[in-house]
């Protein structure tokens, strides 16, 4: 792993031609430092041929906001185009005051505390261009960050295994045939083939009743973000669903990322669902939160100022039955966005 990373960095600098025609790795780990101007230097990496999507995960300090300050693929076209000046104050304003967390510029990205995730493409028409790419990290605080980039093969993967964890001594097992068939049906609309890896009860924790909830997204120090730590050592693929006894009033579920980092072991890996509801409602919430984690936004969000922030898709309409509102349908563009997730697997 370390060897291939060194190769990648060297070849990205244009001095690594050793005559061996190795394809670039599909997963890389890099480091960068955000400077006093709120931006890192260019971080080069290489996108292999036939790539499904580029998922960029930036991990830094838990009290700092992160996003991409620049991002270009093999054609060199810069996709973010931030307004001039340090990005930090605007990041803080949209995240803390407006409680939306959408970074200005041309790329639709969700600013995040501690660990940021971006999946590209997130809408039809966006093309992954192989070759020498680069990114810059934006933050409201200077300091070092780790960057993980996943570039899975565009292999038609469409299976989404789910791992069900019941974080309670007493909660009724949500894993019923009615639940399974409804989750499967909802996501099959988008050609996502749900499978069930495992169901495990985790008793005796202090996380059975989640009492905090934050807008626009959970913080690293939230109770919800401690749930993934309960199962960080499990050797399984797929997405983790945590059923708990209670969430704050009015909250049926939450995703630990929109999109979330598709990396087991990070504190944002998974979604949380309030148990004890009828199977069809549990299934709808599970599919909605899984949709968030794989990259779907609400059809629209309303900021504290009253401003409306639509999703980046062209075929979703507010008020029309949709899983990413209170309904259950998914559009072709939502299906496309889901199909790019690095969590999807090829199943025989
Ligand atoms: Zn939602």
Boltz pocket constraint, residues with backbone or C-beta under 6 A from the ligand:
constraints:
  - pocket:
      binder: B
      contacts: [[A, 288], [A, 292], [A, 298], [A, 324]]
      max_distance: 6.0
